């Protein structure tokens, strides 16, 4: 069985994540039935669980691994943070696409439609056998513009709400396209690794050089976020109409 120090070193080396000793000991205790498993395989299992965890419980809160407590301060014109700081996504918003366009895209999916080029195509046939429908969606969904399914074609830019292991919350804005950062592809609870990011007026400036997508998902956050997305967009449009 790998020691906690060995496993922590492996995770730090492969993903630059500094794991909480408490979380690591609990993980190893739950893996006692796998004493003969190679450390490489154990590391992959630990990383998978880390990416599905709340980093406030699983990662180190050492000051070198977290955001400054005043990172969101809008009075600070610009500063560059040092080191690698893991964060998790609490919210994502496509600020490059109109609210109504996003709502209409969600409603197309509710009607069983998707966009392919300039066409609206049916993705669910009325009275179609459920197994056949699932097979068709699996085989054809990618070609039918699945990126539009959740109301975002992936164009962006995107605004994210990020949280570090200490619980500090800050907004981040996509300055350059980051692969995988779209409303439809990025689950809530996904982990990003910030490397020497620039923070300007309380907002993290996200670029491919300063932000690496590690993956993951917190199901307890992701599912309700997606279920309530249309309602939140409608609420925003109502607020604009009142103004």
Secondary structure by P-SEA (a helix, b strand, c coil): cccaaaaaaaaaaaccccccaaaaaaaaaaacccccccaaaaaaaaaaaaaacccccccccccccccccccccccccbbbbccbbbbbbcccccccccaaaaaaaaaaaaacccccccbbbbcccccccaaaaaaaaaaccccccccccccccccccbbbbbbccccccbbbbccccccccccccccccbbbbbcccccccccccccccccccbbbbccccaaaaaaaaaaaaaaaaaaaaac
